[in-house]
């Protein structure tokens, strides 16, 4: 068990170090994807200004409800685009103002969702760093006591703890890989929805 824990921990820490090779990156960021903390409206929107609607879009129940509907990732993007076209057709002479308010709602909602995911990944990265530091400490302790015949029992206990911590670290790394894709998925949906709204402006 001790040899397994030692080899597993050493391999894990070596791999983690290799993955952290890029010279410029947030040390707490646990993803291979480049971290982009903030999005700007200009990155996703080239239509008329929507800034004036950023604080008012939620006051319109219809726009607020449609925003909640089309920003849900489980809704196929084709259905969301159709909902935008239907909304635009029903808006009449107020089409531009209402579509701009909808664009503000979509940007605000998905930017908030994306920010929350990134903050969660940052917290995860910090916890993984702490766990990796604990792994290194326990690995050093096991090595230090390996030649001490009187430390057999404490060494077994340390080795067992090291094996458990290594397994936990690996499980968490495997879990986070899918979460790392979420900011990009949100961005893709944001781009698609903003394009659909801009197209509906005519």
C-alpha angles and dihedrals in degrees: 000000000000093000091048092051093047094049093043094049094045092050092046094051092045091051092047090052092050091050090052091058099112105104099220116049142111105273091218095050108108099190133092088221116092111261114239104181099190138028125207126213089239090063093063106022132057099164130095116317115283098183093105090059098049093091098035108042093090091059090073108076093203094052092042091051093047090048091054090047100050097040093060108106093215090066110089111246091234089059091048091051091050090050089054092051091049091049091050093049091052095047096077115182091355092060098114096046093046094046091050089051089050090051089052090050093049093048094046094047099046094040089054092047091049092048091052092051092049091049089051091050090050090053090048091050092052091050091049090051090052092049091048090052090051090050091053092049093049092045090053091048092051090050092047093053097041093093095045110095091194092058098063096116096045089045092055090049091050092047091051091049091047091052091050093047091048092052091048091049092051093047092051092048091052091048096050095054092078093044090053088067093056099083090053091047090052091049091051091052091047092052092047094049094046090050090051092050092048091049090051090056086070 
